[in-house]
Amino acid sequence: MIDLKLLREDPDRVRRSQISRGEDPALVDTLLSADAARRAAIASADALRAEQKTVSRDVKTASADDRPAVLARAKELSAQVKASEAERDEAESAFNAAHLAIGNVIIDGVPAGGEDDFVVLDTVGQPPAIDDPRDHLALGEALGLLDMERGAKVSGSRFYFLTGRGALLQLGLLQLAVRVATEAGLSLMIPPVLVKPEVMGGTGFLGAHADEIYRLPEDDLYLVGTSEVPLAGYHSGEILDLSDGPRRYAGWSSCFRREAGSYGKDTRGIIRVHQFDKVEAFVYCRPEEAEAEHQRLLELQRTLLAHIEVPYRVIDVAAGDLGSSAARKYDCEAWVPSQGAYRELTSTSNCTTFQARRLATRYREENGKPQIAATLNGTLATTRWLVAILENHQRSDGSVAVPAALVPYVGAEVLS
């Protein structure tokens, strides 16, 4: 949720953010009105309750002649308090709905617009010169690394088996990510992949993209699409000690996405699937440290992309493509030869205080006063990276060279 202090002091900034996102700026006025109505309803209910307590005390000391009138007033106030509390609860509900309807306020400099309005910040490496490149599925099947047909037989479309050295390649990639992350000071976590609604909602995933999430209705639990979700919930309701610096974690988990609404997009191979594995970084810090931590995560991603030796570019994602929780997001997109295009391999988002406010995650200032923490997340490795590895390192004879950093995990320099 956005900061109400910012809303009240600078509503025009929130309106500009909404416009950059392609969202309705009138929602800001709706929230302002709901905020004023809620505060008025709370004040009215509190005043009536205070008067009721005073009259209730007067009943005990009233004379015989005054007692009937005092009792009548007490009865009248009881009804008024009940009605006022109902109005307060209704105003609170309207306020919460209006508050949840507004995405995080973007950071100055984030490009306005939608999916195609990103800004390229850097390009690293040159796309390899490959005549008639095979795609990752053709390579994976020919080399015995990937079995989509039996994945579909067992589980349905967009499921797969990683087989033989394909499985070793993924495990090696994730272990490499863990090693790099832990050497950089991140604490490794293997989190639960089923979470409660308040945790899924707290991270902002039950809004516009709720249809992407698998839900177990009988248990009222959700399957996570990223370990960002359980890591965001890890310190919910807590006051953190950040006196020694940010809390940095790396979560390794399987992830699940329904990919609703994506039919016809990337249906071939493992670019867009229902289940995959991922190592995800997650950071808790003071708000003033968040932008520096964002750059730190981006550099960690760059380090890992250098290890797999693929060309990539870094983009500043446009506001309309951020998702509700992010105030800024950088993507690293690797070159995919079979498509002749760059495709996303990593994202890193600065969520400022948006998620932590929902999840009541705070830290204590030096003066002892609790404040809302900032949170950030970033991909460190995922199954989709196999696409870029296989396609960029393919050879004319159909074999694939294994990046040097992954050879110890795979046990071979060439897959043939």
Helices and strands as residue ranges (DSSP letters): H 4-9, H 11-21, H 26-61, H 67-100, E 119-124, H 136-142, E 146-147, H 148-155, E 161-162, H 165-183, E 187-189, E 194-195, H 197-202, G 210-212, E 215-216, E 221-223, H 228-234, E 239-240, E 247-256, E 275-285, G 287-289, H 290-308, E 312-316, G 319-321, E 328-336, E 341-350, H 354-359, E 362-364, E 370-372, E 374-382, H 385-392, E 400-401, G 404-406, H 407-410, E 414-415
